[in-house]
Amino acid sequence: MKCKISLPIWAFAILYVMVACANSSEEQLPVTNTEEKNIVYGSHLPELPSLSEAARTQAIAWSVFEDFETNTKRLKGKTKPAIGNIAEQLIQQTDSLLLNIPDSIDTRPVHARLILVNTRAKLLGQLAKEHNADSLRLETNLQEMNTAVQNLFIEMNRKFRKGKIDEQLKETEKKELEKQQKFLDSVYKAELEDNNN
């Protein structure tokens, strides 16, 4: 008798579990392409630092730098497909920048930061192409890309600020040497006059 009663209970329990699993799988549908195209990323990215006049003058001579800077600023508040397109352009531009660094900017720190920007652009491009990319990872990669570009700009400014300081030190040193030479000349003249008298 127990078997006859427990059989319907087991059948009902199995049926209930199957219906519950079917309902939960319907609730966890992946994001559709239309929803994915409407989500905006990078809306909270901080502004890039501005380049000093000296750095901007040298950077303009750098073949595609202005396009690179413009595209980096365009990453803010874009959808995943737009980020993918911009990332592809950034990859091409940073590859070109790496090949043609002007001598006035070509230092190890600038080169290292440019390599990092290139790597970040490639990672961002790969992630933007993934069909079911995690939105948090995409947002994190955008933040890291923005930080890498900020560091590049800061290092470029530092390079020219350091150059300006070095020039000022050389000028100050030159003036100091001229003063010392004038003093030595006047002492020498005074000694000659003393010896003649």
C-alpha positions as a Markdown table, in Angstrom:
| # | Residue | x | y | z |
|---|---|---|---|---|
| 1 | Met | 0.0 | 0.0 | 0.0 |
| 2 | Lys | 2.8 | 2.3 | 0.8 |
| 3 | Cys | 4.3 | 1.8 | -2.6 |
| 4 | Lys | 1.1 | 2.7 | -4.4 |
| 5 | Ile | 0.7 | 6.0 | -2.4 |
| 6 | Ser | 4.4 | 7.0 | -2.7 |
| 7 | Leu | 4.5 | 6.4 | -6.4 |
| 8 | Pro | 2.0 | 9.2 | -7.2 |
| 9 | Ile | 3.8 | 11.5 | -4.8 |
| 10 | Trp | 7.2 | 10.8 | -6.5 |
| 11 | Ala | 5.7 | 11.3 | -9.9 |
| 12 | Phe | 4.2 | 14.6 | -8.8 |
| 13 | Ala | 7.5 | 15.7 | -7.2 |
| 14 | Ile | 9.4 | 14.9 | -10.4 |
| 15 | Leu | 6.9 | 16.7 | -12.5 |
| 16 | Tyr | 7.1 | 19.7 | -10.2 |
| 17 | Val | 10.9 | 19.8 | -10.4 |
| 18 | Met | 10.8 | 19.6 | -14.2 |
| 19 | Val | 8.3 | 22.5 | -14.4 |
| 20 | Ala | 10.3 | 24.6 | -11.9 |
| 21 | Cys | 13.6 | 24.0 | -13.9 |
| 22 | Ala | 11.9 | 25.0 | -17.1 |
| 23 | Asn | 10.6 | 28.2 | -15.6 |
| 24 | Ser | 14.0 | 29.1 | -14.1 |
| 25 | Ser | 15.8 | 28.6 | -17.5 |
| 26 | Glu | 13.3 | 30.9 | -19.2 |
| 27 | Glu | 14.0 | 33.6 | -16.6 |
| 28 | Gln | 17.8 | 33.5 | -17.3 |
| 29 | Leu | 17.7 | 34.2 | -20.9 |
| 30 | Pro | 20.9 | 35.8 | -22.2 |
| 31 | Val | 20.9 | 39.4 | -23.3 |
| 32 | Thr | 19.7 | 39.8 | -26.8 |
| 33 | Asn | 21.6 | 41.6 | -29.6 |
| 34 | Thr | 19.2 | 44.5 | -29.5 |
| 35 | Glu | 19.6 | 45.0 | -25.8 |
| 36 | Glu | 23.3 | 44.6 | -26.1 |
| 37 | Lys | 23.5 | 47.3 | -28.8 |
| 38 | Asn | 21.6 | 49.8 | -26.5 |
| 39 | Ile | 23.8 | 49.4 | -23.4 |
| 40 | Val | 26.2 | 52.4 | -23.0 |
| 41 | Tyr | 29.6 | 51.8 | -21.5 |
| 42 | Gly | 32.3 | 54.1 | -20.1 |
| 43 | Ser | 30.0 | 57.0 | -19.2 |
| 44 | His | 32.0 | 57.6 | -16.0 |
| 45 | Leu | 35.5 | 57.7 | -17.6 |
| 46 | Pro | 37.5 | 60.7 | -16.4 |
| 47 | Glu | 38.8 | 63.3 | -18.9 |
| 48 | Leu | 42.2 | 62.8 | -20.3 |
| 49 | Pro | 44.9 | 65.3 | -19.1 |
| 50 | Ser | 45.7 | 68.0 | -21.6 |
| 51 | Leu | 49.1 | 68.0 | -23.2 |
| 52 | Ser | 51.5 | 70.9 | -22.6 |
| 53 | Glu | 52.2 | 73.2 | -25.5 |
| 54 | Ala | 55.6 | 71.7 | -26.0 |
| 55 | Ala | 54.3 | 68.2 | -25.9 |
| 56 | Arg | 51.4 | 69.0 | -28.2 |
| 57 | Thr | 53.7 | 70.6 | -30.7 |
| 58 | Gln | 55.9 | 67.5 | -30.9 |
| 59 | Ala | 52.9 | 65.2 | -30.8 |
| 60 | Ile | 51.3 | 66.9 | -33.8 |
| 61 | Ala | 54.3 | 65.9 | -35.9 |
| 62 | Trp | 53.6 | 62.3 | -34.9 |
| 63 | Ser | 51.7 | 60.9 | -37.8 |
| 64 | Val | 48.4 | 59.8 | -36.4 |
| 65 | Phe | 48.5 | 61.1 | -32.9 |
| 66 | Glu | 45.6 | 63.5 | -33.2 |
| 67 | Asp | 43.3 | 60.7 | -34.6 |
| 68 | Phe | 44.5 | 58.5 | -31.7 |
| 69 | Glu | 43.7 | 61.2 | -29.1 |
| 70 | Thr | 40.2 | 61.8 | -30.7 |
| 71 | Asn | 39.3 | 58.1 | -30.8 |
| 72 | Thr | 40.4 | 57.7 | -27.2 |
| 73 | Lys | 38.1 | 60.5 | -26.1 |
| 74 | Arg | 35.3 | 59.0 | -28.2 |
| 75 | Leu | 35.3 | 55.8 | -26.0 |
| 76 | Lys | 33.2 | 57.6 | -23.4 |
| 77 | Gly | 29.5 | 56.7 | -23.4 |
| 78 | Lys | 29.5 | 54.2 | -26.4 |
| 79 | Thr | 27.7 | 50.9 | -27.1 |
| 80 | Lys | 29.6 | 47.7 | -27.4 |
| 81 | Pro | 29.7 | 47.6 | -31.2 |
| 82 | Ala | 30.9 | 51.2 | -31.3 |
| 83 | Ile | 33.6 | 50.4 | -28.7 |
| 84 | Gly | 34.7 | 47.5 | -31.0 |
| 85 | Asn | 35.0 | 49.8 | -34.0 |
| 86 | Ile | 36.9 | 52.4 | -32.1 |
| 87 | Ala | 39.2 | 49.8 | -30.5 |
| 88 | Glu | 40.1 | 48.5 | -34.0 |
| 89 | Gln | 41.1 | 52.0 | -35.0 |
| 90 | Leu | 43.1 | 52.5 | -31.8 |
| 91 | Ile | 45.0 | 49.3 | -32.5 |
| 92 | Gln | 46.0 | 50.4 | -36.0 |
| 93 | Gln | 46.9 | 53.9 | -34.7 |
| 94 | Thr | 49.0 | 52.7 | -31.8 |
| 95 | Asp | 50.8 | 50.2 | -34.0 |
| 96 | Ser | 51.6 | 53.2 | -36.3 |
| 97 | Leu | 52.6 | 55.4 | -33.4 |
| 98 | Leu | 55.0 | 52.7 | -32.1 |
| 99 | Leu | 56.7 | 52.5 | -35.4 |
| 100 | Asn | 57.2 | 56.3 | -35.8 |
| 101 | Ile | 58.0 | 57.8 | -32.4 |
| 102 | Pro | 59.6 | 61.2 | -32.9 |
| 103 | Asp | 63.1 | 61.6 | -31.5 |
| 104 | Ser | 62.1 | 64.4 | -29.1 |
| 105 | Ile | 59.5 | 62.0 | -27.5 |
| 106 | Asp | 61.3 | 58.7 | -27.8 |
| 107 | Thr | 62.2 | 57.8 | -24.3 |
| 108 | Arg | 61.9 | 54.5 | -22.5 |
| 109 | Pro | 59.0 | 55.6 | -20.3 |
| 110 | Val | 57.0 | 57.0 | -23.2 |
| 111 | His | 57.7 | 53.9 | -25.3 |
| 112 | Ala | 56.7 | 51.6 | -22.4 |
| 113 | Arg | 53.5 | 53.5 | -21.9 |
| 114 | Leu | 52.7 | 53.4 | -25.6 |
| 115 | Ile | 53.2 | 49.6 | -25.6 |
| 116 | Leu | 50.8 | 49.4 | -22.7 |
| 117 | Val | 48.2 | 51.5 | -24.5 |
| 118 | Asn | 48.6 | 49.3 | -27.6 |
| 119 | Thr | 48.0 | 46.2 | -25.5 |
| 120 | Arg | 45.0 | 47.7 | -23.7 |
| 121 | Ala | 43.5 | 48.6 | -27.1 |
| 122 | Lys | 43.9 | 45.0 | -28.3 |
| 123 | Leu | 42.4 | 43.6 | -25.1 |
| 124 | Leu | 39.5 | 46.0 | -25.4 |
| 125 | Gly | 39.0 | 45.0 | -29.1 |
| 126 | Gln | 38.9 | 41.3 | -28.2 |
| 127 | Leu | 36.5 | 41.8 | -25.4 |
| 128 | Ala | 34.2 | 43.9 | -27.5 |
| 129 | Lys | 34.1 | 41.2 | -30.2 |
| 130 | Glu | 33.0 | 38.5 | -27.7 |
| 131 | His | 29.3 | 37.6 | -28.1 |
| 132 | Asn | 28.5 | 37.3 | -24.4 |
| 133 | Ala | 31.1 | 39.6 | -22.9 |
| 134 | Asp | 30.6 | 40.4 | -19.3 |
| 135 | Ser | 29.6 | 44.1 | -19.0 |
| 136 | Leu | 31.7 | 44.6 | -15.8 |
| 137 | Arg | 34.8 | 43.3 | -17.6 |
| 138 | Leu | 34.1 | 45.6 | -20.5 |
| 139 | Glu | 33.7 | 48.6 | -18.2 |
| 140 | Thr | 36.9 | 47.6 | -16.3 |
| 141 | Asn | 38.8 | 47.3 | -19.6 |
| 142 | Leu | 37.6 | 50.7 | -20.7 |
| 143 | Gln | 38.8 | 52.2 | -17.4 |
| 144 | Glu | 42.2 | 50.5 | -17.8 |
| 145 | Met | 42.5 | 51.8 | -21.4 |
| 146 | Asn | 41.7 | 55.3 | -20.2 |
| 147 | Thr | 44.2 | 55.0 | -17.4 |
| 148 | Ala | 46.9 | 53.8 | -19.8 |
| 149 | Val | 46.3 | 56.8 | -22.1 |
| 150 | Gln | 46.3 | 59.2 | -19.1 |
| 151 | Asn | 49.7 | 57.8 | -18.1 |
| 152 | Leu | 51.0 | 58.2 | -21.6 |
| 153 | Phe | 50.0 | 61.9 | -21.7 |
| 154 | Ile | 51.4 | 62.5 | -18.2 |
| 155 | Glu | 54.7 | 61.0 | -19.2 |
| 156 | Met | 54.8 | 63.1 | -22.4 |
| 157 | Asn | 54.2 | 66.2 | -20.3 |
| 158 | Arg | 56.8 | 65.1 | -17.8 |
| 159 | Lys | 59.4 | 64.6 | -20.6 |
| 160 | Phe | 59.0 | 68.2 | -21.8 |
| 161 | Arg | 58.7 | 69.6 | -18.3 |
| 162 | Lys | 62.0 | 67.9 | -17.4 |
| 163 | Gly | 63.6 | 69.2 | -20.6 |
| 164 | Lys | 62.5 | 72.7 | -19.7 |
| 165 | Ile | 64.0 | 72.3 | -16.2 |
| 166 | Asp | 67.2 | 71.0 | -17.7 |
| 167 | Glu | 67.4 | 74.0 | -20.0 |
| 168 | Gln | 66.8 | 76.4 | -17.1 |
| 169 | Leu | 69.5 | 74.7 | -15.1 |
| 170 | Lys | 72.0 | 75.0 | -17.9 |
| 171 | Glu | 71.1 | 78.6 | -18.4 |
| 172 | Thr | 71.5 | 79.3 | -14.7 |
| 173 | Glu | 74.8 | 77.4 | -14.6 |
| 174 | Lys | 76.0 | 79.4 | -17.6 |
| 175 | Lys | 75.1 | 82.7 | -16.0 |
| 176 | Glu | 76.9 | 81.6 | -12.8 |
| 177 | Leu | 80.0 | 80.7 | -14.7 |
| 178 | Glu | 80.0 | 84.1 | -16.4 |
| 179 | Lys | 79.7 | 85.9 | -13.1 |
| 180 | Gln | 82.6 | 83.8 | -11.7 |
| 181 | Gln | 84.7 | 84.6 | -14.8 |
| 182 | Lys | 83.9 | 88.3 | -14.4 |
| 183 | Phe | 84.9 | 88.2 | -10.8 |
| 184 | Leu | 88.1 | 86.3 | -11.5 |
| 185 | Asp | 88.9 | 88.8 | -14.3 |
| 186 | Ser | 88.4 | 91.8 | -12.0 |
| 187 | Val | 90.6 | 90.1 | -9.3 |
| 188 | Tyr | 93.3 | 89.5 | -11.9 |
| 189 | Lys | 93.2 | 93.1 | -13.1 |
| 190 | Ala | 93.4 | 94.3 | -9.5 |
| 191 | Glu | 96.4 | 92.2 | -8.9 |
| 192 | Leu | 98.1 | 93.4 | -12.1 |
| 193 | Glu | 97.5 | 97.0 | -11.1 |
| 194 | Asp | 98.9 | 96.3 | -7.6 |
| 195 | Asn | 102.0 | 94.7 | -9.1 |
| 196 | Asn | 102.6 | 97.6 | -11.4 |
| 197 | Asn | 102.4 | 100.2 | -8.6 |
